[in-house]
């Protein structure tokens, strides 16, 4: 009986750890309450606790366009929070924390160059 209970607990933990909440294409709409008009789009693939992908800031204003950024990072053990690094083709980088809740990601910039917005909420665009 103890072996069966232990087996069921292990299956539960394994199935919980296999949910890849960050996989997909996420984006923000144009910032309506601020002076800067931009769209931030990030496409990520999560494999267990590793994240990789690309991101881009697009805008009508040329100085806000970032070009394609490489995204690397990792997911914290409970699976709701991730730490990512965004790297420009010139080598400059920024770090950010992502928090998933109800199919929405909160993006909070932690430091680095001014490649991306400081905070925003992103919705899932594609799987």
C-alpha positions in Angstrom: 0.0 0.0 0.0 2.8 2.4 0.9 4.5 1.7 -2.5 1.3 2.6 -4.4 0.9 5.9 -2.5 4.5 6.8 -3.1 4.1 5.9 -6.8 1.1 8.1 -7.1 2.8 11.0 -5.4 5.8 10.7 -7.8 3.5 10.7 -10.8 1.7 13.8 -9.6 5.0 15.7 -9.1 6.3 14.6 -12.5 3.1 15.7 -14.3 3.2 19.0 -12.6 6.8 19.6 -13.6 6.1 18.9 -17.2 3.7 21.8 -17.7 5.5 24.4 -19.9 3.6 27.6 -19.1 6.0 29.9 -20.9 5.9 28.1 -24.3 4.3 30.2 -27.0 4.2 33.7 -28.5 3.3 36.4 -26.1 2.7 40.1 -26.9 1.7 43.5 -25.5 -0.7 45.8 -27.2 0.4 49.4 -27.9 1.0 51.4 -24.7 -2.0 53.8 -24.6 -1.2 55.5 -21.3 2.3 56.5 -22.0 4.2 58.6 -24.5 6.1 55.8 -26.1 4.0 53.7 -28.6 5.5 50.2 -29.0 4.6 46.5 -29.3 6.7 44.0 -27.4 6.5 40.4 -28.7 8.4 37.4 -27.3 8.4 33.8 -28.6 9.6 31.2 -26.2 10.0 27.5 -26.0 10.3 25.9 -22.5 11.9 22.5 -22.1 11.7 21.4 -18.4 13.4 24.3 -16.7 15.2 25.9 -19.6 13.8 28.8 -21.8 15.0 29.9 -25.2 13.6 32.0 -27.9 13.4 35.5 -29.5 11.9 38.9 -28.7 11.4 42.1 -30.5 10.2 45.7 -29.7 8.5 47.3 -32.7 7.4 50.9 -32.9 6.6 53.7 -35.4 9.5 55.5 -33.8 12.8 54.2 -35.1 14.7 54.8 -31.8 12.4 52.4 -29.9 12.8 49.5 -32.4 15.1 46.8 -30.9 15.6 44.4 -33.7 15.6 40.7 -32.9 16.8 39.8 -29.4 17.9 36.3 -28.3 16.1 35.1 -25.1 17.7 32.6 -22.7 16.7 31.8 -19.2 15.4 29.3 -16.7 12.2 28.6 -14.8 12.1 28.5 -11.0 11.1 25.1 -9.5 7.4 25.7 -9.0 7.0 26.8 -12.6 5.2 30.1 -12.3 8.3 32.4 -12.4 11.2 32.6 -14.8 14.4 34.6 -15.0 15.4 35.6 -18.6 18.2 37.4 -20.3 17.6 39.4 -23.6 20.7 39.8 -25.7 21.0 42.2 -28.7 23.1 41.4 -31.7 25.6 44.0 -30.5 26.1 42.1 -27.3 24.2 44.4 -24.9 21.8 42.7 -22.7 18.9 43.1 -20.2 17.5 40.7 -17.6 13.9 40.4 -16.6 11.5 38.3 -14.5 8.4 36.7 -16.0 5.5 35.7 -13.8 2.6 33.6 -15.3 -0.9 33.8 -13.9 -4.2 33.0 -15.7 -2.6 33.0 -19.3 -1.1 36.4 -18.7 2.6 37.1 -18.2 3.8 40.0 -16.1 7.2 41.2 -17.5 9.5 43.1 -15.0 12.9 44.3 -16.2 15.6 43.9 -13.6 18.6 45.6 -15.1 20.8 46.0 -18.1 20.7 48.2 -21.2 17.5 50.0 -22.3 16.5 47.5 -24.9 13.0 46.6 -23.6 10.3 48.3 -21.5 10.5 48.2 -17.7 7.1 46.6 -17.0 4.2 45.3 -19.0 1.5 42.7 -19.2 1.6 40.3 -22.1 -1.2 38.0 -23.4 -0.7 34.7 -25.3 -1.0 35.3 -29.0 -0.1 31.8 -30.3 0.7 28.3 -28.9 
